[in-house]
Amino acid sequence: MDWTRARAILLAAFAVVNLILAYSLWGPKGEMDPSEPTARSQLVQLRARLDERGLLLPSGVTVPTTPAPMRFLRVEFRQDPTKSGSSGEVSEGAADGAGLRARYDAGTRETVLVPVNRDEQTPVDLSDRVALREAAEDFLREHGLLPAEVQLSGIFLREDGAMVEFVPAFEGLPVFSGYLRVYLSAQGIERVVQHWVEPVGFKDGAAKAVRPAAEALLRLAGHLQAGGEHVRTIVDVRLGYYSGPSVTVPEAEEISAWDTVPVWRITLDNGQVYYVNAFNGELES
């Protein structure tokens, strides 16, 4: 047997296999279905690479498939999410006689709403996530604070209670640039914090290819590893839109509309949330 030739064939075969595996993980969406990390072998490989960097991906966490090309989404700031006009203001004091005190923070552009009669709140079981969501939704509906197009963003446990977050939705996808956050203790609703944006439509221009969620996970793992973070566990991966107001003007409050970019939102077991730009793979601030 010609061992030199056999060794060359084996090396060439391994090189081809490595190229196929690399393309299946990093290649663009389209012609080859293996470009999605959904097959068992590909998920095993992804988990191993993440584990090496101190980021755990449990089997119960779904890695979403890569969508068709997407575009930037235009949003407008709403100080009051229940009004269609972008200039509606929430006055200080009781909000529309609904038993709430309202305070607007121009620095964060958040409106904080606190129940006047907190002693009359219904207790809630902080260990029951369904009960937390129902209590938050019921409170928002009761006080006319729940817009029509919303999605549950997440339920986050805190040292002194829990926070249920809702975000705007556009064509079925969450828009993480705005939020309604309901803070609860065992005694009931503590306060609502709202910073709302209204999606108004896609920006003109051609759609752009979206990078796979697997790439976003690996990018985050590298970022955490470089920062010396302890081992963390991924609890959720979601596609949506996100971007803060532009920082190219002196005051953020001067901005009433801006563009959001498709992102992969990654939530960790410590409650930390990261946004990875789905167009260029960079972490969003």
Summary of the structure (lengths in Angstrom):
residues: 285
radius of gyration: 22.9
end to end distance: 59.7
largest distance: 91.7
contacts: 825
relative contact order: 0.17
helix: 26%
strand: 34%
